[in-house]
Structure formats: structure tokens, C-alpha cells
Amino acid sequence: MLDVPVLVLADLDAAGAPTGPALELVSAARALTSGEVIALVLADPDRAAAASPSLSGCGTGRVLAAGPATAVVAAGAADAVLAAVGAHAPGVVLVTSDYRGKEVAGRAVVLLGSACASDVADLEIVGDELRASKLVLSGSWTTTLAVAPSTGRAPVVAVRPGAVEAAEVPAPSPAPVEPLEVELSAEAAAVTLVSSEQAALAAGPDLVEARTVVVGGRGVDGDFDLVRSVAEPLGAAVGATRVACDEGWIERSAQVGQTGVSIAPRLYIGLGVSGAVHHTSGIQGAGAIVAVCDDSEAPIFEIADFGVVGDVTQVVPQLVEELERLRS
Ligand SMILES: Cc1cc2nc3c(=O)[nH]c(=O)nc-3n(C[C@H](O)[C@H](O)[C@H](O)COP(=O)(O)OP(=O)(O)OC[C@H]3O[C@@H](n4cnc5c(N)ncnc54)[C@H](O)[C@@H]3O)c2cc1C
């Protein structure tokens, strides 16, 4: 175990609460060090104070408020990481491995002159090394990277959402909130946030954080009400293949896969999805995979834990009926 602080870049949701992945990062950090877990929040001290109880609940000892200007672009977030590393000398920095987190990680390590690992699914300390494991080549290989924790040039590790369980610590003490002085780089200062609007899809559970995701593919033939009829009783998020997004059946932000979002739900249900590698590379971290597809040769059945060869228009209503029966 490390005995130096670990810094976590803790994202907040639109309501100002730490996101699920942010709490997961805090738990991951707690498991790595006997030292302090420091959460860096890209918001003003009031918002950071409101987020502090949840962060403390998972083991954060201190919250740094870097101010909202650092949240506008990834360059600003990287500036905040740099300032926090300078002020608190953590051994490692953890960020969420989503598009933005990876951009922040890449920029931060260039500024710090340190190492970077992304899409990490598992972390452990072995001797003096931090071992970061990730699935590669569509989940057919696990690769373990070793990075040396360093208080001068902390490596930045981007951890996949859902890879670690957020766990509450017994009797947490409230983490004090400190403002963090950040000097914005010219790149960050050059961008001003004009407006910010939540996408319609975001009304349901967040796709990246959801424990259950129901994905619609070409086989649903545009009928995403059919997909939602399964998702709603399960409290699941709705995702889509690229084909479904290309067809305009659902927003692009729902796309799961190589050029969409990567997800790691406990349960993935694919409806009319063939399981092309560009799609399945985005569900490597999924727990149980359930597939309903009319082609018994479809590659999705090679990775599915449960598969139904059938027409979604016939199978899904029966599935929904059974879910209703179980809930009543
Ligand atoms: C560089 C690149 C990046 C890409 N990135 C992504 C990505 O991020 N995400 C992504 O999803 N794709 C991506 N793709 C596209 C990917 O290769 C596949 O084309 C896509 O995933 C297929 O989507 P699908 O499963 O919906 O469609 P299909 O492959 O056409 O599969 C539809 C399946 O539904 C079945 N079906 C049809 N009717 C029914 C019915 N009534 N009931 C049950 N089953 C039915 C069919 O038999 C078929 O098996 C990318 C491709 C490239 C080249």
C-alpha cells in the first residue's frame, strides 16, 4: 500500500452531486493508500462543500475546489490537476476513463512529464509499483502495465466506470473544503462556455454509470419504444448500436462501442444486435450479457451468457410480461 496521498478528479453531475464513477475512484484510491485521498472538484467552494459529504462517505479526506472556470474544457481540468499535484504531492492521480477523462489525463501527463494508463479495469500496488490492468483486443487479452507512483511526477490513471465498486467507509469524517489556486493555461483561457444544455437522452439513467443497459440494434427496426419497454421496468439506461444512431432512431450520445461510449454495466441486454467487434469492444467490462437476435450465427452469441434466437417483436413482449409478473 502507498503511504502518500492519492488525488482523484471527482466529476459532479448537473445537480452538483459526485457522479457514480467519481465515488468509485475515491474507493479505488482508498484501497491504494494509507495516506489521504484528496478529491479535486472543478467547481466553486460552495458546490464542493455540497459534494463533500458523499465524497467523505467513500473515504475522501480533503476536497479541493478549483473553480468552475477549470471545468469548461479539458485543458482547464488538466491545469487544475497540475496545480493540485504541485500543492499536495500525490503519488498517483485517478480520473474517470471516459472521453473527457482520457483527454484530461493525456494533457495532464504531458504537463507533468509523467506516465499515463487509460481504460484501466483493475489497480493494485505490488512492491513499489502500481499495476494497472485493462482488457485489450475486444476483451480477448488482459494487459497489465506497471507505473511507478511518484510524488513529483504523479502518473495519471484513467479508470473505467463500473470497474470498481463504490464502497462507503465506516464512520467517515467530513472532508474539509479548500479553494485551489489554478493558473489557467492560454489554451484553457481562450475558451468561454456560451451555453450548456442537457441532451434529451440524459433524462433516463446515465448510460455510462447504469448498472443495467438495454441496447437496440438494427433488428429493432427503429422501434425504440420496444427497447424502452424493457429498460423502464429494470431502471436501465438505453443504448444503441451505430447503425441505430446512423438511422436517426436515437441520439448519437446513445452509441455504444469503439466510436461511442464504453460501458461496464452489471447486466447488458442486446436487442437485435449482431455483436460486431466495433460494438462489443465497448461492452468489455459488462457483467452478464443477454442477447435476443434472430440470427443464431450472430457473433453476439459467442459472448452472451444468455441468448434467445428469435424475433424481438415476439420475444420482447413476453420478456416484459414476465418482468411485470415478477414485480407484482
Ligand atoms: C471504424 C468503425 C467504428 C465503428 N464503431 C461502432 C460503434 O462504436 N458502435 C457500434 O455499434 N458499431 C460501430 N461500428 C459499426 C459496426 O461495425 C456494426 O456495423 C454495427 O455495430 C452493427 O450494428 P447492429 O448490430 O445494430 O446491426 P447488424 O450488424 O445489421 O445486426 C442486426 C442484427 O439484428 C438481427 N435482426 C434483424 N431483425 C431482427 C428481429 N426482428 N429480431 C431479432 N433480431 C433481428 C439481424 O439478424 C442481425 O444479426 C463501427 C464500424 C467501423 C468501421
The ligand as an SDF file (V2000), in Angstrom:
LIG
                    3D

 53 58  0  0  0  0  0  0  0  0999 V2000
  -14.3760    2.2900  -37.6530 C   0  0  0  0  0  0  0  0  0  0  0  0
  -15.7310    1.7720  -37.2250 C   0  0  0  0  0  0  0  0  0  0  0  0
  -16.2080    2.1220  -35.9830 C   0  0  0  0  0  0  0  0  0  0  0  0
  -17.4440    1.6380  -35.5540 C   0  0  0  0  0  0  0  0  0  0  0  0
  -17.9010    1.9910  -34.3010 N   0  0  0  0  0  0  0  0  0  0  0  0
  -19.0380    1.4420  -33.8610 C   0  0  0  0  0  0  0  0  0  0  0  0
  -19.5130    1.7100  -32.5520 C   0  0  0  0  0  0  0  0  0  0  0  0
  -18.9390    2.4880  -31.7900 O   0  0  0  0  0  0  0  0  0  0  0  0
  -20.6440    1.1090  -32.1470 N   0  0  0  0  0  0  0  0  0  0  0  0
  -21.3530    0.2430  -32.9480 C   0  0  0  0  0  0  0  0  0  0  0  0
  -22.3820   -0.2880  -32.5000 O   0  0  0  0  0  0  0  0  0  0  0  0
  -20.9350   -0.0020  -34.1860 N   0  0  0  0  0  0  0  0  0  0  0  0
  -19.8170    0.5760  -34.6680 C   0  0  0  0  0  0  0  0  0  0  0  0
  -19.4170    0.3210  -35.9400 N   0  0  0  0  0  0  0  0  0  0  0  0
  -20.3170   -0.4460  -36.8180 C   0  0  0  0  0  0  0  0  0  0  0  0
  -20.2250   -1.9330  -36.5670 C   0  0  0  0  0  0  0  0  0  0  0  0
  -19.1710   -2.4800  -37.3260 O   0  0  0  0  0  0  0  0  0  0  0  0
  -21.5380   -2.6480  -36.9480 C   0  0  0  0  0  0  0  0  0  0  0  0
  -21.8700   -2.3050  -38.2680 O   0  0  0  0  0  0  0  0  0  0  0  0
  -22.7140   -2.3030  -36.0450 C   0  0  0  0  0  0  0  0  0  0  0  0
  -22.3670   -2.4500  -34.6910 O   0  0  0  0  0  0  0  0  0  0  0  0
  -23.8710   -3.2280  -36.3600 C   0  0  0  0  0  0  0  0  0  0  0  0
  -24.9850   -2.7850  -35.6660 O   0  0  0  0  0  0  0  0  0  0  0  0
  -26.2150   -3.7490  -35.4450 P   0  0  0  0  0  0  0  0  0  0  0  0
  -25.7960   -4.9170  -34.6230 O   0  0  0  0  0  0  0  0  0  0  0  0
  -27.3310   -2.9120  -34.9590 O   0  0  0  0  0  0  0  0  0  0  0  0
  -26.5930   -4.1660  -36.9310 O   0  0  0  0  0  0  0  0  0  0  0  0
  -26.3860   -5.5240  -37.7220 P   0  0  0  0  0  0  0  0  0  0  0  0
  -24.9780   -5.9490  -37.7170 O   0  0  0  0  0  0  0  0  0  0  0  0
  -27.0610   -5.3570  -39.0260 O   0  0  0  0  0  0  0  0  0  0  0  0
  -27.1690   -6.5810  -36.8270 O   0  0  0  0  0  0  0  0  0  0  0  0
  -28.5480   -6.5740  -36.6370 C   0  0  0  0  0  0  0  0  0  0  0  0
  -28.9160   -7.9380  -36.1150 C   0  0  0  0  0  0  0  0  0  0  0  0
  -30.2940   -7.9680  -35.8080 O   0  0  0  0  0  0  0  0  0  0  0  0
  -30.8480   -9.1660  -36.3280 C   0  0  0  0  0  0  0  0  0  0  0  0
  -32.2750   -8.9270  -36.5610 N   0  0  0  0  0  0  0  0  0  0  0  0
  -32.8780   -8.3630  -37.6350 C   0  0  0  0  0  0  0  0  0  0  0  0
  -34.2120   -8.3090  -37.4370 N   0  0  0  0  0  0  0  0  0  0  0  0
  -34.4430   -8.8490  -36.2090 C   0  0  0  0  0  0  0  0  0  0  0  0
  -35.6090   -9.0730  -35.4400 C   0  0  0  0  0  0  0  0  0  0  0  0
  -36.8250   -8.7050  -35.8660 N   0  0  0  0  0  0  0  0  0  0  0  0
  -35.4810   -9.6790  -34.2330 N   0  0  0  0  0  0  0  0  0  0  0  0
  -34.2620  -10.0570  -33.7630 C   0  0  0  0  0  0  0  0  0  0  0  0
  -33.1100   -9.8610  -34.4560 N   0  0  0  0  0  0  0  0  0  0  0  0
  -33.2090   -9.2550  -35.6600 C   0  0  0  0  0  0  0  0  0  0  0  0
  -30.0610   -9.4700  -37.5930 C   0  0  0  0  0  0  0  0  0  0  0  0
  -30.1460  -10.8480  -37.9280 O   0  0  0  0  0  0  0  0  0  0  0  0
  -28.6650   -9.0510  -37.1610 C   0  0  0  0  0  0  0  0  0  0  0  0
  -27.9840  -10.1230  -36.5330 O   0  0  0  0  0  0  0  0  0  0  0  0
  -18.1990    0.8000  -36.3980 C   0  0  0  0  0  0  0  0  0  0  0  0
  -17.7010    0.4500  -37.6540 C   0  0  0  0  0  0  0  0  0  0  0  0
  -16.4910    0.9310  -38.0690 C   0  0  0  0  0  0  0  0  0  0  0  0
  -15.9650    0.5400  -39.4250 C   0  0  0  0  0  0  0  0  0  0  0  0
  1  2  1  0
  2  3  1  0
  2 52  2  0
  3  4  2  0
  4  5  1  0
  4 50  1  0
  5  6  2  0
  6  7  1  0
  6 13  1  0
  7  8  2  0
  7  9  1  0
  9 10  1  0
 10 11  2  0
 10 12  1  0
 12 13  2  0
 13 14  1  0
 14 15  1  0
 14 50  1  0
 15 16  1  0
 16 17  1  0
 16 18  1  0
 18 19  1  0
 18 20  1  0
 20 21  1  0
 20 22  1  0
 22 23  1  0
 23 24  1  0
 24 25  2  0
 24 26  1  0
 24 27  1  0
 27 28  1  0
 28 29  2  0
 28 30  1  0
 28 31  1  0
 31 32  1  0
 32 33  1  0
 33 34  1  0
 33 48  1  0
 34 35  1  0
 35 36  1  0
 35 46  1  0
 36 37  1  0
 36 45  1  0
 37 38  2  0
 38 39  1  0
 39 40  1  0
 39 45  2  0
 40 41  1  0
 40 42  2  0
 42 43  1  0
 43 44  2  0
 44 45  1  0
 46 47  1  0
 46 48  1  0
 48 49  1  0
 50 51  2  0
 51 52  1  0
 52 53  1  0
M  END
$$$$
